Structure formats: C-alpha cells, structure tokens
Amino acid sequence: MTSDEITEKLIGFRKKQLALARHWEQIGNKDLLQFIVDILPASLQAERCGVFLVNPDNNKIWMVSGTHLEERALFASVDGSIVGRVIKSGEPVEVKDLEDKVGEHNIAGVKTGFLSSNILCVPVFNQGRKKVIGAIQLLNKHRAAFTEKDYTTLNTLAGLVRENLEEIYERQKLVTVLSDVESHIHHLEKLMIKARRKKS
C-alpha cells in the first residue's frame, strides 16, 4: 500500500470517527431527566433534585440534570461526597442537619448559591444490578423528615431512568476510546510526514 493510499484511509477513518463521536454526543434522553428533576421536588415537598452519573474512567461524579442547574454544573468525588458514598456502597443514604456538617455539600453550596439542610440519595444500578452507575438525590424536605414514600418514589425513578443513564454511561466509555483512536491517528500522520520528508 502506497503512502497516498494510507493517507486516504486515515482521512476516511477520521471522518467516520468524528461522525460516530457526534452521534454518541446526541444519545440520551436528557429532556426526560430534566422533566423529572423539575417536577419531583414539588410532588415530594422538597426544594431540589439532582441526577448524577459516575465516569467509569476516572471515578469522578458529575451532574447530568438538576433543578435550576445545567448539565455538569456540579462535580463530586466518590470518597468525599454523599452521592459518592451512595455510588460506592450501593445503598440509599439520608443525611440531616447538613448546615452543621462540613463536606463537599458546602463547596456545592458556594458554587450554586443553594444551601442544603437534608438529603436523601439513592443509587442507580445498571441492567442486572451488577454495578452502580449513578444516583438520584432529593434535597431540603420541607417541614418534615423524609418518608418511606420518598424512598419508594426515588427507588422507582432510579429504575425508570436506568436505561437512559446507562446509555450516557456507555457513551463516556466510547468517547475515551475515540480519544485514544484520535491520538493514534495523529501519531501515524506525524510518522507519515517524517517518512515523506526523508524521501524528498
């Protein structure tokens, strides 16, 4: 195969790679997630709701949708946050009196201007319940503690949004693979340029 043929194949492969990346960027029904976080607080007498996803490559957690917040407005760590504790353990967590506690919720409060007083957070499992891929949390229950109904509702929603979140979760993996492929293509192009210079 000549260098021109290799170049042509690389260009073709790059076009396919970019098209695939654009396609995967659009996957995920985020309108559904946003609808949930917009209506859920009012129906459960709380102030806000957030849907979080863990990045499989670096274990960082980011917000997919949140009440009055844009996607990726908040990031959290697996080890230092409430949502991280839920993702790590696979168990629901309820925390009260947050205004008296120090943690990542304080950083989020400074960033968003929203102060949390109590949180109920439940895990979102992948299909087959083999891995926790994200979490849903409800913040600042009005005038009362979280109830069994709140637990049940959040767990039901976790099951309903599972497929949607799993698509976004898998997309993250593909984006990493495509980034690696891009690096390899770039390296090959450099080698080809060097080879042509040596010939000329």
N, CA, C and O of each residue as an XYZ file, in Angstrom:
800
protein
N       0.842     -1.186      0.000
C       0.000      0.000      0.000
C       0.886      1.248      0.000
O       1.807      1.367      0.808
N       0.594      2.175     -0.916
C       1.390      3.396     -1.012
C       1.028      4.363      0.115
O       0.009      4.206      0.787
N       1.901      5.380      0.308
C       1.652      6.364      1.361
C       0.380      7.168      1.075
O      -0.321      7.572      2.003
N       0.078      7.402     -0.224
C      -1.142      8.132     -0.586
C      -2.390      7.319     -0.218
O      -3.390      7.868      0.246
N      -2.311      6.016     -0.432
C      -3.444      5.138     -0.087
C      -3.646      5.091      1.432
O      -4.776      5.104      1.920
N      -2.531      5.037      2.166
C      -2.616      5.047      3.637
C      -3.223      6.362      4.119
O      -4.075      6.374      5.008
N      -2.774      7.477      3.520
C      -3.317      8.789      3.887
C      -4.814      8.853      3.630
O      -5.577      9.360      4.451
N      -5.225      8.331      2.478
C      -6.647      8.328      2.124
C      -7.462      7.510      3.127
O      -8.559      7.910      3.516
N      -6.919      6.364      3.542
C      -7.614      5.525      4.525
C      -7.703      6.227      5.889
O      -8.720      6.153      6.577
N      -6.612      6.907      6.257
C      -6.611      7.639      7.526
C      -7.655      8.760      7.524
O      -8.349      8.970      8.519
N      -7.758      9.470      6.413
C      -8.745     10.546      6.295
C     -10.162      9.980      6.406
O     -11.023     10.542      7.082
N     -10.378      8.851      5.720
C     -11.688      8.197      5.778
C     -12.020      7.727      7.181
O     -13.152      7.865      7.645
N     -11.020      7.170      7.853
C     -11.229      6.681      9.214
C     -11.503      7.833     10.169
O     -12.340      7.715     11.064
N     -10.800      8.950      9.981
C     -11.006     10.130     10.832
C     -12.444     10.657     10.675
O     -13.084     11.032     11.657
N     -12.945     10.681      9.418
C     -14.317     11.147      9.178
C     -15.333     10.259      9.896
O     -16.287     10.748     10.502
N     -15.108      8.933      9.815
C     -16.013      8.008     10.499
C     -15.957      8.193     12.011
O     -16.979      8.150     12.697
N     -14.745      8.399     12.514
C     -14.556      8.585     13.953
C     -15.288      9.834     14.439
O     -15.935      9.804     15.486
N     -15.189     10.932     13.686
C     -15.860     12.175     14.065
C     -17.379     12.043     13.989
O     -18.100     12.556     14.844
N     -17.858     11.345     12.948
C     -19.306     11.136     12.804
C     -19.844     10.305     13.963
O     -20.921     10.586     14.489
N     -19.094      9.283     14.357
C     -19.507      8.427     15.469
C     -19.522      9.202     16.779
O     -20.420      9.027     17.603
N     -18.523     10.059     16.967
C     -18.460     10.879     18.187
C     -19.656     11.822     18.263
O     -20.249     11.998     19.327
N     -20.012     12.439     17.107
C     -21.168     13.345     17.085
C     -22.455     12.597     17.395
O     -23.314     13.102     18.118
N     -22.590     11.377     16.839
C     -23.787     10.562     17.079
C     -23.934     10.231     18.561
O     -25.021     10.367     19.122
N     -22.860      9.802     19.187
C     -22.925      9.429     20.602
C     -23.117     10.635     21.502
O     -23.651     10.501     22.603
N     -22.693     11.805     21.060
C     -22.887     13.024     21.859
C     -24.376     13.355     21.983
O     -24.796     13.989     22.951
N     -25.175     12.920     20.994
C     -26.602     13.232     20.996
C     -27.441     12.171     21.700
O     -28.633     12.381     21.923
N     -26.842     11.039     22.052
C     -27.608      9.963     22.674
C     -27.942     10.310     24.122
O     -27.169     10.973     24.813
N     -29.100      9.852     24.560
C     -29.521     10.093     25.945
C     -30.676     11.068     25.979
O     -30.546     12.212     25.544
N     -31.804     10.618     26.496
C     -32.983     11.465     26.551
C     -32.891     12.384     27.755
O     -33.499     12.119     28.792
N     -32.138     13.454     27.622
C     -31.922     14.352     28.743
C     -33.164     15.174     29.052
O     -33.305     15.682     30.165
N     -34.072     15.315     28.081
C     -35.322     16.025     28.347
C     -36.133     15.303     29.415
O     -36.747     15.940     30.271
N     -36.134     13.976     29.365
C     -36.845     13.190     30.372
C     -36.233     13.410     31.753
O     -36.958     13.616     32.727
N     -34.926     13.369     31.840
C     -34.250     13.580     33.116
C     -34.544     14.977     33.658
O     -34.789     15.145     34.853
N     -34.518     15.970     32.783
C     -34.785     17.337     33.233
C     -36.223     17.484     33.702
O     -36.492     18.194     34.672
N     -37.144     16.821     33.025
C     -38.553     16.853     33.430
C     -38.710     16.281     34.838
O     -39.461     16.815     35.654
N     -38.000     15.196     35.110
C     -38.067     14.554     36.433
C     -37.558     15.497     37.518
O     -38.208     15.671     38.549
N     -36.400     16.102     37.288
C     -35.825     16.956     38.335
C     -36.603     18.257     38.503
O     -36.488     18.920     39.533
N     -37.393     18.623     37.498
C     -38.211     19.826     37.614
C     -39.498     19.575     38.406
O     -39.922     20.430     39.184
N     -40.126     18.397     38.210
C     -41.423     18.161     38.867
C     -41.316     17.412     40.193
O     -42.202     17.527     41.039
N     -40.245     16.651     40.381
C     -40.156     15.807     41.576
C     -40.131     16.594     42.891
O     -40.834     16.205     43.824
N     -39.363     17.671     43.011
C     -39.345     18.384     44.285
C     -40.730     18.843     44.741
O     -41.081     18.689     45.911
N     -41.506     19.395     43.836
C     -42.845     19.872     44.211
C     -43.745     18.722     44.652
O     -44.521     18.865     45.596
N     -43.641     17.587     43.972
C     -44.516     16.459     44.306
C     -44.135     15.804     45.634
O     -44.969     15.152     46.261
N     -42.885     15.970     46.066
C     -42.444     15.358     47.323
C     -42.130     16.405     48.399
O     -41.483     16.101     49.401
N     -42.587     17.620     48.183
C     -42.404     18.714     49.145
C     -40.926     18.937     49.509
O     -40.562     19.038     50.680
N     -40.110     19.009     48.486
C     -38.687     19.288     48.677
C     -38.305     20.474     47.788
O     -39.130     20.978     47.026
N     -37.051     20.911     47.894
C     -36.628     22.082     47.122
C     -35.970     21.728     45.794
O     -36.238     22.361     44.773
N     -35.108     20.717     45.813
C     -34.373     20.414     44.583
C     -34.135     18.920     44.414
O     -34.274     18.129     45.348
N     -33.777     18.571     43.202
C     -33.467     17.181     42.858
C     -32.290     17.184     41.898
O     -32.132     18.110     41.102
N     -31.468     16.152     41.972
C     -30.329     16.044     41.062
C     -30.104     14.605     40.635
O     -30.293     13.675     41.419
N     -29.695     14.429     39.375
C     -29.353     13.109     38.843
C     -27.870     13.135     38.511
O     -27.402     13.995     37.764
N     -27.132     12.177     39.078
C     -25.677     12.138     38.933
C     -25.228     10.855     38.246
O     -25.892      9.822     38.320
N     -24.080     10.950     37.575
C     -23.503      9.806     36.872
C     -22.019      9.734     37.198
O     -21.356     10.765     37.320
N     -21.495      8.521     37.338
C     -20.071      8.357     37.604
C     -19.346      8.112     36.284
O     -19.832      7.376     35.425
N     -18.188      8.732     36.135
C     -17.368      8.496     34.947
C     -16.552      7.224     35.175
O     -15.762      7.171     36.118
N     -16.725      6.192     34.333
C     -16.045      4.908     34.555
C     -14.529      4.977     34.432
O     -13.833      4.075     34.898
N     -14.007      6.033     33.814
C     -12.566      6.111     33.588
C     -11.802      6.735     34.751
O     -10.673      6.340     35.042
N     -12.427      7.718     35.418
C     -11.691      8.401     36.486
C     -12.436      8.437     37.814
O     -11.967      9.048     38.775
N     -13.601      7.780     37.873
C     -14.385      7.707     39.114
C     -14.885      9.072     39.593
O     -15.274      9.216     40.752
N     -14.877     10.063     38.720
C     -15.444     11.360     39.067
C     -16.955     11.317     38.815
O     -17.432     10.645     37.900
N     -17.678     12.040     39.641
C     -19.138     12.070     39.529
C     -19.551     13.441     39.018
O     -19.033     14.461     39.473
N     -20.485     13.464     38.072
C     -20.954     14.736     37.543
C     -22.476     14.755     37.441
O     -23.118     13.713     37.306
N     -23.037     15.957     37.508
C     -24.484     16.111     37.440
C     -24.956     16.080     36.000
O     -24.494     16.857     35.165
N     -25.882     15.172     35.718
C     -26.479     15.088     34.385
C     -27.622     16.092     34.276
O     -27.733     16.807     33.281
N     -28.473     16.143     35.304
C     -29.597     17.083     35.354
C     -29.835     17.516     36.788
O     -29.658     16.730     37.718
N     -30.234     18.757     36.964
C     -30.527     19.251     38.305
C     -31.526     20.380     38.268
O     -31.600     21.110     37.280
N     -32.295     20.536     39.327
C     -33.265     21.624     39.419
C     -32.526     22.963     39.391
O     -31.671     23.232     40.235
N     -32.870     23.794     38.407
C     -32.270     25.125     38.231
C     -30.765     25.066     37.947
O     -30.067     26.062     38.133
N     -30.262     23.921     37.501
C     -28.841     23.792     37.204
C     -28.639     23.163     35.830
O     -29.441     22.344     35.383
N     -27.563     23.557     35.175
C     -27.234     22.990     33.871
C     -26.411     21.715     34.043
O     -25.835     21.457     35.100
N     -26.377     20.936     32.980
C     -25.564     19.714     32.979
C     -24.110     20.055     33.307
O     -23.565     21.041     32.810
N     -23.490     19.223     34.152
C     -22.098     19.377     34.591
C     -21.870     20.632     35.429
O     -20.739     21.105     35.550
N     -22.945     21.171     36.009
C     -22.795     22.329     36.902
C     -22.093     21.915     38.190
O     -21.455     22.736     38.849
N     -22.212     20.640     38.544
C     -21.588     20.149     39.774
C     -20.804     18.876     39.510
O     -21.209     18.027     38.717
N     -19.664     18.762     40.199
C     -18.854     17.554     40.175
C     -18.620     17.124     41.622
O     -18.609     17.955     42.530
N     -18.437     15.846     41.824
C     -18.196     15.333     43.179
C     -17.206     14.182     43.104
O     -16.976     13.608     42.040
N     -16.626     13.857     44.251
C     -15.700     12.727     44.318
C     -16.402     11.522     44.931
O     -17.367     11.674     45.680
N     -15.925     10.344     44.617
C     -16.516      9.125     45.165
C     -16.285      9.052     46.669
O     -17.156      8.592     47.408
N     -15.126      9.499     47.124
C     -14.778      9.338     48.535
C     -15.233     10.483     49.442
O     -15.396     10.279     50.645
N     -15.438     11.671     48.896
C     -15.698     12.801     49.785
C     -17.086     13.390     49.739
O     -17.311     14.465     50.294
N     -18.036     12.714     49.090
C     -19.371     13.290     48.950
C     -20.455     12.283     49.340
O     -20.214     11.079     49.415
N     -21.643     12.810     49.582
C     -22.785     11.951     49.925
C     -23.175     11.096     48.728
O     -23.400      9.894     48.865
N     -23.254     11.714     47.558
C     -23.603     10.959     46.356
C     -22.527      9.908     46.064
O     -22.828      8.825     45.562
N     -21.272     10.237     46.383
C     -20.185      9.276     46.210
C     -20.330      8.089     47.146
O     -20.057      6.952     46.761
N     -20.757      8.350     48.369
C     -20.971      7.268     49.332
C     -22.057      6.307     48.835
O     -21.948      5.091     48.992
N     -23.106      6.880     48.231
C     -24.203      6.052     47.696
C     -23.720      5.205     46.528
O     -24.027      4.016     46.451
N     -22.964      5.813     45.621
C     -22.449      5.090     44.460
C     -21.471      3.999     44.883
O     -21.459      2.909     44.310
N     -20.657      4.296     45.882
C     -19.658      3.330     46.354
C     -20.307      2.149     47.092
O     -19.900      1.000     46.917
N     -21.314      2.445     47.914
C     -21.923      1.396     48.743
C     -23.090      0.685     48.073
O     -23.394     -0.462     48.399
N     -23.754      1.377     47.120
C     -24.951      0.802     46.509
C     -26.160      0.844     47.426
O     -27.154      0.161     47.183
N     -26.076      1.651     48.487
C     -27.160      1.755     49.471
C     -27.669      3.196     49.551
O     -26.892      4.137     49.389
N     -28.992      3.376     49.803
C     -29.516      4.735     49.994
C     -28.894      5.393     51.215
O     -28.527      4.720     52.179
N     -28.778      6.716     51.164
C     -28.239      7.477     52.295
C     -29.136      8.676     52.553
O     -29.514      9.397     51.630
N     -29.471      8.878     53.824
C     -30.184     10.074     54.243
C     -29.318     10.810     55.254
O     -28.826     10.215     56.213
N     -29.135     12.111     55.034
C     -28.325     12.918     55.947
C     -29.131     14.147     56.356
O     -29.667     14.859     55.506
N     -29.213     14.391     57.678
C     -29.935     15.541     58.214
C     -28.944     16.569     58.754
O     -27.758     16.285     58.921
N     -29.454     17.758     59.021
C     -28.667     18.830     59.649
C     -27.354     19.103     58.923
O     -26.302     19.224     59.551
N     -27.422     19.198     57.613
C     -26.205     19.423     56.824
C     -25.575     20.780     57.098
O     -24.373     20.963     56.903
N     -26.390     21.737     57.552
C     -25.847     23.053     57.840
C     -24.837     23.011     58.993
O     -24.030     23.926     59.160
N     -24.896     21.936     59.783
C     -23.960     21.777     60.911
C     -22.788     20.865     60.569
O     -21.946     20.591     61.425
N     -22.725     20.391     59.317
C     -21.670     19.455     58.919
C     -20.783     20.088     57.849
O     -21.224     20.945     57.083
N     -19.540     19.656     57.813
C     -18.597     20.139     56.799
C     -18.367     19.032     55.779
O     -18.136     17.880     56.145
N     -18.430     19.389     54.490
C     -18.222     18.397     53.430
C     -18.327     19.035     52.064
O     -18.345     20.260     51.939
N     -18.397     18.200     51.036
C     -18.467     18.718     49.665
C     -19.756     19.483     49.399
O     -19.816     20.296     48.476
N     -20.800     19.228     50.209
C     -22.047     19.969     50.036
C     -21.835     21.470     50.296
O     -22.554     22.302     49.743
N     -20.847     21.812     51.138
C     -20.532     23.225     51.378
C     -19.947     23.878     50.122
O     -20.277     25.016     49.788
N     -19.079     23.139     49.438
C     -18.474     23.639     48.194
C     -19.546     23.828     47.130
O     -19.561     24.830     46.414
N     -20.452     22.839     47.037
C     -21.558     22.925     46.072
C     -22.448     24.115     46.398
O     -22.940     24.794     45.497
N     -22.655     24.368     47.697
C     -23.481     25.492     48.116
C     -22.891     26.828     47.706
O     -23.606     27.725     47.260
N     -21.581     26.953     47.859
C     -20.892     28.188     47.452
C     -20.993     28.365     45.939
O     -21.208     29.475     45.452
N     -20.840     27.280     45.208
C     -20.844     27.334     43.742
C     -22.224     27.668     43.185
O     -22.336     28.421     42.218
N     -23.281     27.110     43.793
C     -24.638     27.263     43.253
C     -25.474     28.303     43.992
O     -26.516     28.727     43.493
N     -25.025     28.719     45.184
C     -25.825     29.636     45.977
C     -26.985     28.961     46.670
O     -27.901     29.630     47.148
N     -26.955     27.633     46.729
C     -28.034     26.860     47.353
C     -27.474     26.100     48.545
O     -26.504     25.354     48.413
N     -28.083     26.288     49.706
C     -27.620     25.627     50.912
C     -28.489     24.406     51.222
O     -29.715     24.504     51.272
N     -27.846     23.267     51.426
C     -28.564     22.030     51.718
C     -28.714     21.845     53.219
O     -27.779     22.078     53.985
N     -29.916     21.420     53.629
C     -30.141     21.123     55.045
C     -30.344     19.625     55.265
O     -29.955     19.085     56.301
N     -30.955     18.958     54.283
C     -31.072     17.499     54.365
C     -31.097     16.899     52.962
O     -31.514     17.547     52.001
N     -30.647     15.665     52.863
C     -30.532     14.994     51.563
C     -30.968     13.543     51.687
O     -30.644     12.854     52.655
N     -31.708     13.101     50.686
C     -31.992     11.677     50.519
C     -31.435     11.297     49.157
O     -31.789     11.908     48.149
N     -30.572     10.299     49.118
C     -29.896      9.913     47.875
C     -29.974      8.406     47.690
O     -29.682      7.652     48.618
N     -30.369      7.956     46.487
C     -30.474      6.525     46.200
C     -29.642      6.177     44.974
O     -29.462      7.017     44.092
N     -29.130      4.945     44.906
C     -28.282      4.549     43.770
C     -29.091      4.208     42.523
O     -30.258      3.824     42.603
N     -28.444      4.357     41.374
C     -28.986      3.872     40.103
C     -28.056      2.767     39.618
O     -26.875      3.002     39.364
N     -28.602      1.558     39.491
C     -27.814      0.409     39.045
C     -27.916      0.232     37.536
O     -28.857      0.712     36.905
N     -26.939     -0.462     36.970
C     -27.035     -0.846     35.565
C     -27.958     -2.050     35.427
O     -28.463     -2.580     36.417
N     -28.168     -2.472     34.187
C     -29.027     -3.626     33.958
C     -28.413     -4.848     34.634
O     -27.219     -5.113     34.491
N     -29.229     -5.580     35.361
C     -28.735     -6.742     36.082
C     -28.252     -6.405     37.479
O     -27.874     -7.293     38.244
N     -28.265     -5.100     37.818
C     -27.886     -4.615     39.147
C     -26.490     -5.087     39.566
O     -26.262     -5.416     40.730
N     -25.562     -5.118     38.606
C     -24.199     -5.551     38.916
C     -23.282     -4.380     39.274
O     -22.249     -4.569     39.915
N     -23.663     -3.175     38.859
C     -22.791     -2.025     39.090
C     -23.645     -0.777     39.294
O     -24.668     -0.597     38.633
N     -23.216      0.080     40.215
C     -23.885      1.368     40.403
C     -23.268      2.362     39.422
O     -22.055      2.571     39.415
N     -24.118      2.971     38.593
C     -23.619      3.895     37.577
C     -23.947      5.350     37.902
O     -23.406      6.267     37.285
N     -24.841      5.557     38.880
C     -25.215      6.925     39.212
C     -26.090      6.981     40.453
O     -26.179      6.017     41.212
N     -26.730      8.117     40.644
C     -27.573      8.301     41.831
C     -28.580      9.418     41.582
O     -28.365     10.298     40.749
N     -29.692      9.360     42.330
C     -30.682     10.432     42.335
C     -30.771     10.954     43.765
O     -30.852     10.178     44.717
N     -30.753     12.271     43.903
C     -30.867     12.816     45.250
C     -31.957     13.883     45.329
O     -32.206     14.618     44.374
N     -32.586     13.943     46.476
C     -33.628     14.913     46.789
C     -33.119     15.770     47.941
O     -32.594     15.242     48.922
N     -33.269     17.080     47.831
C     -32.696     17.986     48.831
C     -33.755     18.857     49.500
O     -34.719     19.304     48.877
N     -33.538     19.076     50.783
C     -34.324     20.009     51.590
C     -35.820     19.698     51.609
O     -36.639     20.432     51.057
N     -36.142     18.594     52.259
C     -37.535     18.246     52.505
C     -38.161     19.313     53.405
O     -37.588     19.679     54.432
N     -39.334     19.810     53.017
C     -39.983     20.885     53.766
C     -40.626     20.376     55.060
O     -41.405     19.423     55.034
N     -40.305     21.004     56.179
C     -41.028     20.860     57.437
C     -41.166     19.428     57.946
O     -41.983     19.182     58.834
N     -40.413     18.494     57.427
C     -40.563     17.113     57.894
C     -39.364     16.281     57.449
O     -38.568     16.695     56.606
N     -39.263     15.099     58.044
C     -38.210     14.168     57.633
C     -38.653     13.440     56.371
O     -39.839     13.410     56.041
N     -37.688     12.856     55.670
C     -38.019     12.041     54.503
C     -38.849     10.845     54.959
O     -38.651     10.309     56.049
N     -39.775     10.444     54.104
C     -40.696      9.364     54.445
C     -40.401      8.118     53.627
O     -39.573      8.131     52.716
N     -41.095      7.043     53.972
C     -40.981      5.798     53.205
C     -41.428      6.021     51.769
O     -40.892      5.413     50.842
N     -42.415      6.901     51.587
C     -42.889      7.210     50.238
C     -41.783      7.861     49.411
O     -41.640      7.581     48.220
N     -41.000      8.736     50.055
C     -39.892      9.387     49.352
C     -38.863      8.355     48.892
O     -38.382      8.413     47.761
N     -38.531      7.416     49.771
C     -37.597      6.332     49.420
C     -38.136      5.538     48.236
O     -37.433      5.281     47.259
N     -39.416      5.155     48.356
C     -40.036      4.328     47.306
C     -40.059      5.058     45.977
O     -39.745      4.473     44.940
N     -40.429      6.340     45.998
C     -40.503      7.130     44.765
C     -39.137      7.258     44.103
O     -39.011      7.075     42.893
N     -38.109      7.573     44.903
C     -36.765      7.715     44.332
C     -36.242      6.393     43.787
O     -35.610      6.366     42.732
N     -36.498      5.298     44.494
C     -36.069      3.984     44.009
C     -36.777      3.605     42.717
O     -36.172      3.015     41.822
N     -38.060      3.943     42.620
C     -38.815      3.681     41.386
C     -38.237      4.483     40.234
O     -38.054      3.958     39.136
N     -37.949      5.756     40.483
C     -37.361      6.609     39.442
C     -35.982      6.116     39.021
O     -35.613      6.187     37.849
N     -35.229      5.616     39.995
C     -33.900      5.070     39.677
C     -34.014      3.939     38.664
O     -33.186      3.816     37.761
N     -35.035      3.125     38.819
C     -35.262      2.040     37.858
C     -35.717      2.561     36.508
O     -35.344      2.017     35.469
N     -36.530      3.624     36.520
C     -37.074      4.169     35.270
C     -36.016      4.882     34.437
O     -36.059      4.841     33.208
N     -35.057      5.543     35.109
C     -34.032      6.290     34.362
C     -32.780      5.452     34.102
O     -31.838      5.923     33.464
N     -32.768      4.208     34.596
C     -31.585      3.365     34.472
C     -31.105      3.253     33.030
O     -29.926      3.469     32.746
N     -32.018      2.916     32.118
C     -31.623      2.710     30.720
C     -31.059      3.994     30.126
O     -30.075      3.971     29.387
N     -31.696      5.112     30.460
C     -31.240      6.401     29.960
C     -29.835      6.736     30.455
O     -28.975      7.150     29.678
N     -29.614      6.553     31.753
C     -28.298      6.836     32.318
C     -27.246      5.861     31.814
O     -26.085      6.223     31.624
N     -27.666      4.620     31.601
C     -26.697      3.622     31.128
C     -26.202      3.964     29.725
O     -25.041      3.718     29.400
N     -27.079      4.533     28.890
C     -26.654      4.960     27.555
C     -25.591      6.050     27.656
O     -24.590      6.023     26.939
N     -25.820      7.014     28.560
C     -24.848      8.094     28.742
C     -23.556      7.542     29.333
O     -22.463      7.967     28.959
N     -23.687      6.594     30.259
C     -22.527      5.947     30.893
C     -21.664      5.248     29.838
O     -20.441      5.393     29.834
N     -22.310      4.489     28.943
C     -21.575      3.782     27.893
C     -20.978      4.761     26.894
O     -19.905      4.521     26.341
N     -21.677      5.862     26.667
C     -21.158      6.884     25.752
C     -19.833      7.435     26.263
O     -18.917      7.697     25.484
N     -19.740      7.611     27.590
C     -18.495      8.103     28.181
C     -17.335      7.182     27.841
O     -16.240      7.641     27.516
N     -17.584      5.863     27.921
C     -16.534      4.895     27.594
C     -16.101      5.039     26.140
O     -14.910      5.016     25.829
N     -17.086      5.189     25.251
C     -16.779      5.288     23.824
C     -16.004      6.564     23.520
O     -15.090      6.561     22.696
N     -16.373      7.658     24.191
C     -15.654      8.923     23.977
C     -14.177      8.753     24.312
O     -13.314      9.289     23.616
N     -13.882      8.005     25.383
C     -12.490      7.746     25.768
C     -11.778      6.932     24.694
O     -10.637      7.226     24.336
N     -12.457      5.907     24.182
C     -11.880      5.069     23.121
C     -11.616      5.906     21.877
O     -10.557      5.794     21.259
N     -12.589      6.750     21.511
C     -12.430      7.594     20.327
C     -11.278      8.587     20.508
O     -10.572      8.913     19.554
N     -11.104      9.054     21.720
C      -9.992      9.966     22.003
C      -8.660      9.252     21.824
O      -7.710      9.827     21.292
N      -8.589      7.996     22.270
C      -7.365      7.204     22.090
C      -7.087      6.965     20.611
O      -5.947      7.055     20.154
N      -8.163      6.654     19.864
C      -8.028      6.428     18.421
C      -7.510      7.694     17.745
O      -6.640      7.633     16.877
N      -8.057      8.845     18.154
C      -7.625     10.129     17.602
C      -6.133     10.347     17.840
O      -5.427     10.828     16.954
N      -5.656      9.998     19.019
C      -4.236     10.147     19.340
C      -3.378      9.261     18.451
O      -2.325      9.682     17.973
N      -3.837      8.016     18.229
C      -3.101      7.087     17.359
C      -3.065      7.584     15.916
O      -2.038      7.488     15.244
N      -4.198      8.118     15.443
C      -4.238      8.653     14.079
C      -3.259      9.812     13.949
O      -2.514      9.904     12.973
N      -3.270     10.692     14.938
C      -2.373     11.845     14.923
C      -0.910     11.392     14.892
O      -0.087     11.963     14.178
N      -0.602     10.353     15.681
C       0.770      9.816     15.719
C       1.163      9.226     14.357
O       2.276      9.449     13.881
N       0.253      8.478     13.736
C       0.525      7.892     12.418
C       0.751      8.970     11.368
O       1.628      8.843     10.514
N      -0.046     10.031     11.438
C       0.115     11.133     10.476
C       1.499     11.789     10.621
O       2.129     12.148      9.626
N       1.957     11.938     11.860
C       3.291     12.504     12.082
C       4.375     11.609     11.491
O       5.319     12.085     10.861
N       4.219     10.283     11.707
C       5.193      9.339     11.160
C       5.220      9.395      9.641
O       6.286      9.303      9.032
N       4.049      9.545      9.027
C       3.981      9.605      7.560
C       4.642     10.873      7.039
O       5.315     10.846      6.009
N       4.452     11.985      7.747
C       5.082     13.246      7.334
C       6.603     13.125      7.402
O       7.311     13.585      6.506
N       7.100     12.499      8.481
C       8.546     12.290      8.625
C       9.091     11.402      7.510
O      10.157     11.669      6.955
N       8.342     10.337      7.186
C       8.774      9.407      6.138
C       8.849     10.122      4.787
O       9.775      9.889      4.010
N       7.872     10.992      4.507
C       7.878     11.722      3.231
C       9.052     12.690      3.149
O       9.648     12.871      2.087
N       9.378     13.308      4.281
C      10.495     14.252      4.301
C      11.818     13.552      4.031
O      12.700     14.089      3.362
N      11.936     12.333      4.571
C      13.174     11.576      4.354
C      13.321     11.186      2.895
O      14.435     11.150      2.371
N      12.193     10.888      2.221
C      12.246     10.500      0.819
C      12.587     11.666     -0.087
O      13.236     11.493     -1.119
N      12.141     12.874      0.306
C      12.327     14.032     -0.579
C      13.678     14.730     -0.386
O      13.966     15.717     -1.063
